Amino acid sequence: MTPPWDERFEVLLREALRLLEPGDPLLPDLRTADFGLDSLAMVELMLGIEESYGISIPDDMVRPQVFSTPETLWKLISELYDTQGTSSRG
């Protein structure tokens, strides 16, 4: 099954999820908090995403609900990238 996100996102998220084993699948509904995404890791992930995709995540969107699963976070990235992204995807 091909994930709905690109490889950059997969790499960034796997780096942030320190309890996810390298061979474990990164599923859309995986609960990120269960795999080590705490508040510090969330901020570090946000900064990596902003740099990698050339977007700015608004402060009001930096909340645990948005970062709760790969799917919810990718949805936000996709929406922001469509309106403000400068880097090419993929």
N, C-alpha and C positions, 0 to 999 in steps of 0.2 A: 504494500500500500504506500503510495507516494504522499508525503505530508503536504498540507496546503500552503506551506511557507517555503521560503528559499533557504539555500545552504547557509548564508550569512546568519540568518536568524537562528537556525539550528545550532551553529557553532557558539554564538553569543549565549543562547539559553543554556546549552550544556555546560558552558564554563560557569554560569551562575548557579546551576543546580548541582552542588558539590556532592550530594548523596545519590545522584543518579549514576549508575554504573555505565561505563563506556558502551557496553553491548546492549543495554536496556533500550527499548523503543521510547521515543519521545512522542507520546500520544497527545492528540488535541485536548483531551479532557483531563490530563494528568494534573493533579493538585500540586502546584509548584512549592507551596509551603511545606508539604510532606517530604520534599526532596532538597530542602535547605535554603529556599528563597526567603530570607528574613529581610528586615527593612534596609540594612546596609547593602545586602546583595541586590535588592530591588533598585536602589539608587545607582549602584555600579552598573547594573544591567541597562538602566535607562540611559545613562551617559554613553555607554557603548552603542546602544541603538541609535541615539541621536547622532553620534559621530559617523557611524557606519552608513546610515540612510540619509544623512543630511536633512534631518527633521528636528523640530523642537516639540517635545511633549509638554503640553501646558501643565502648570502646577496642579490644577484641579483634576487632572487625569492621573496623577501619580498617587494611586491609592491601591490598597491590596486587592480590591475586587477586579481591577483591570489586569493585574499581574497574577491572578489566581490560577489561570490555566494558559498553556501556550496558545490555545484558540482565541481567548479573549484579548490577549496581548497582540497577537498577529492581526486581529481585526482592527485594533486601534492603529497599529503601524501602517497597515494598508490604507486606511482612511487618511491618515496624516500625510503619507507619502503621495497619495493622489492629489492632495491640495498644496503641498509645500516641498516635496522631495526634489532634490537636485542630482542625486546619484542614480546610476542605472541599476535596475534590479538584476539579481542573479549572479 
